[in-house]
Amino acid sequence: MPHAALGLDPMSTQPRDRRMATTMGVVAIVLWSCTVAVARELSETVGTTTASAIMLLGGGLVGCGHAALRHRLGAILALPSRYLLGCGGLFVTYMVCLYLAIGLASSRQQAIEVGIINYLWPGLTLLFAVPLLGTRVRWTFAPGVVLAFGGAALAPLRPGEYSLGALGQSLLANPLPYVLALTAAVSWALYSVLSRRLAAEQPTGAVPIFAVAAGLVLAGLRLVLHEQSHFGVRAAVELGFMALFPVLLAYGLWDRAMRRGNVTLVAALSYFAPLLSTVVSLLYLEVKPSPTLWPACALVIAGALVCERSVVRAAA
């Protein structure tokens, strides 16, 4: 799809570079499918803030070291201050909220549910693209948003609890993970759109520095919470995997895709991320899905797809 539909000159990025950046976004989506499962496993052994701080600091420092070896650290620090502060703040908010939501969930089942709520961000990305990037949409966009949020509301429900009152009771039982997951979804959608607006033509992003900042915030929380940590071979492997792939590689690839790739196409493909993430989480965490989990996941995907199809394409 031409960039003009998202308020960007379609000739501002070379076609080959645009295709490569778009492919990077797809790879990021696949890597992210492991996040909820492995992060939840680590929160139960290493601890929520301990594990997330290690993952983010490890991935961020490796990324900064790589940038320094390639003499790109100066270029990162020279990026527009609005991008560094605005997008950096949103990145940190997203990371802190997401990992706390996963770790503070009362059960593995709830961790998967907050993962579905977090995946409201593809639809929210298009929603925020309307005022921030000048994206034009049809009237069907609003029903798509309603469908997606309906799926998020359905996720916490149990069999026989299909009412607003039951939803309220379910949320009040342990509301913080759901609030954090929704905050994470909003933060990441804004980050994705503003990265495009503020740094579309920049040669590099600042994900390694953002990751280090998020890691430092979580390390500070670790000092306050004093959680117990139990390390082992499996935990070490999981921490290394998370630091190098979902944190360092995936977020770096996504940042490039948002700044220089086909935002709408990548967002459309990301609509299937809730399904992929849910399947991986159920298998890895050995959780039996509740009857409402699949319909909730389907509604989030359907709503996001309706939103994507409601975008008015500009002529090439």
N, C-alpha and C positions, 0 to 999 in steps of 0.2 A: 504494500500500500504506500502511496506517495506520502512524503513527510508533510506536504501542504495541509493534509487533513488534520494534522496536529499542530498547525501553526508554525511550521518550519519550512524554509526554502528547500524544495526537493533537490536542488543542485548543490546544496551546501556540503554534502558528504558524498564522496566518490562511491559508485555502485558496489565495487568490490569490497571496499572497506565497510560499507553498510551491511552487505551480506555476511561478512565475517563477524561483525559486531552482533548481528541478529542471531547467528549460530551460537555465539558465546552465551547469549541470554537463554537459549534452549538448554545448553549444558548446565547452566546454573540451576535451572528448574529441576533437572534430574538429580543433581547433587543435593538440593534442598529437601528432597523427599525423605532423606534419612534424618533430618534434624530433630523432629519431635521424638522419634524412637530412641535414638542414641542419647539425646540430651536428657530424656526422662530416666533412662538406665543409669546415667552418670549421676543424676541428682539423688538417686537412691543409695549410691555407694560413696561417691566423692563429696556430694553436697551440691546444692543448687548454685550458690554464688561462687563456691570454690571452683567447681568444674567450669562454669561459664567464664569466670575470670581467667583461668588457665588457657582455655580454648581461644579466647579473644586476644589475650596478651601474646600467647604463642604465635598464633596466625598473624597478628598485626606486626609483631617484631620481625618475624621472618620476611614479611612483605616489605617492611621498611629497610631491612638489610639488603634485600634484593634490589630495591629501588636505589639504594646508596651505591651498590656495586655497579649499577648501570648509569650512574650519575643522573638519576631522575629525582632525587630527593629535593633538590633545589626547585625543580619545576613544580613539584607537588606543593611546596610551601609558597610558591609564587602564584598559585591559583587564586581566583577572585575571593576576597574575604567573605562576600555574601554566600558563596558556595561552601567555603570551609566552615563558617559558623552556622549557617542555616541548615545545610544538608548534613553537616557533621552533628549538629544537635539532634536532628531527626533520626540519624543513624544510631546514635547512642540511646535515644529513647526507645527505638524499636528493639534493639538488642536486649536492653535491660528488661523491658516489659515482656518480651517473648520468653526469655529464659526463666524469668521469675514465674510467669504464668504456667509454664511446663512443670517447673519444680515444685510450686506451691499447690498444684492440683492434688486433691485428696486421694486420688487413685490413678492408675494407668488409664482407665476408661475416661476419666475426666481430662487427663492430659491429651488424649486423642480428640476429645470434644473441643478443647481450646485451640488445638491445631486447626480444626475446621473453621472456627471463628476467625483465627488469624488469616485464613485464606479468603477473607472478604477483600483483601487488598487488590486483587486484579480488577474487580468491578469498581472499587473506590478510586483506583488509578485513573480509569476513564472518567469517573465522575469529577475528579479534581482537574482533569485535563480540559474540561469544558471552560471553566473560568480562567485557568492559568495558562493554557496553551492555545486557546481559541478553537478547540475542537467543537465541531457542530454535530448535533445528535437529533434523531427523530423522536416522536412522542413515545415510542416503545421503550425508550431508555428508562423511564420511570418505573414501569412494571418490572423491568429487569432488576433494578435495584431492590424493589420490594421482594422479588423472588429470592435473591441472594440473602437478604437479611432474614427472610422467613426460614431459610435453611439454617442460618446461624442460631435462630431462636429454637428450632426443632432439636438441635443437637443435644442440649442438656436434658431433654424430656425422657421419661421412662414409660414403659407400656402402661396404658390406662391413665396417663396424666396429660391428656391432650386438651388443655384449657389454659387460659391466661393465669388463673389462680395457681394451677400446678406449675406453670412456668416460673411464676414468681417465687413459689416455695423452693423449687429446684435451684434457682439462682441464689436465693438468700441462704441456702445451706452452706455455700462456700463461694461467695460472689467474686472475691478478689481475682482469681485466675481468669474468669470471663472478662472482667473489666480490663485487666492487663492485656489480654489477647486482642480485644477490640481496639485498645489504644495502640497496640503494636501494628494492627492492620492499617489504621489511619496514618500512623507515622510513616510506615513503609510506602504507602501510596503517595503521600506528599513528597517523600524523599525521591521517589522514582520520577515524578513529574517535575519537581524543582531541579533535579539534576539535569534534566533535558533543557530546562529554561535558562539555568544559570551557567552551565558548563558544556553545552552541546559541542562547541568547537574547540574545546581544550584537548591537548594531546594525551592527557593522563587524568586519572581520578585520584582521590585521596583516601581510598578504602583502608589501606594499612594504618594510616594515622587515626582514622575514625575507629577502627577496631581496637587500637591501643587505648584510645580514650574511653571506649565502652568497657574494656577490660579493667581499667583503673577505677571506674565507678563501681563495678561489681566487686573488685578487690576491697574497696572501702566498705561496701556493705558486708563483706565477709568478716571484716574486723569487728563490725557492730553485732552481727548475728551469732558469731562464735559457733558455727555448725561443726559437727563431727565429720571427719573424712576418713575413709578406708580405701587405701590404694592397693591395687594388685596388677597383675599382668594384663588382664582384660581391660581394666580401667585405663591403664597407660596406652594401650592400643586404641581404645575409643577416643581418648583425649587427643592423641596424635592425628587420628583420622579427622576428627571434627575441626581441629585447628588448621589443617592443611587443605581440606576439601570444602566442606560447607562454609567455613569461615573465610579463609584466605582466597581460595580459588573461585568459589561460587559468587561471593559478593563482589569480587573484583571483576569477574565476567559480566555480572548483572549491571554494574556501574557503567561499564563500557557499552553494553547494549542500550542502556537508557540514554546515554549521552550521544551515541553515534549510530545506533541501529534503527530498525523499524519498530518503533515503540508499540504500535497497535498490533502488529503480527505477533511479537513476543508476548504481549499481554494476552492475546487470544489463546496462544498455546499454554500460557500459565494457568488458564482456567481449569485445566485438568490436573493441576498440581494437588488439589485437595484429595482427589481420588488416589493418586500415586502415593502421596504421603500417608493416607489412611491405611492403604493396603500394606505398605512397608511397616508401619507402626503396629498394626494388628499381628503381623507375623513375628516381628522382632521382639515385641513385648508379650507375646502369647496371650492376647486379650480376645475374648469372645465378643463380637460386636453386638451392641444393643439393637433392637428392632428399628429404632429411629435414626441410627447412625448413617446408614446408606441413603435413606430419603433426604436427610439433612445435607449430606455431601452432594447428592444429585441436584438439590435445589440451589445450592451455592454455585455449582458449575453451570446449571441452566440459566440462573440469573446473570452470571458474568457473560455467558455466550449471547444472551439477548442484548445486554449492554453493548457488546462488541459489534453485533450486527446492526445496532442502532446508530453507529457512527456514520456520518455522511462522508463518503469518499470524495476527495477532490480529484479532478481530472488530471491525468499525468501531464 
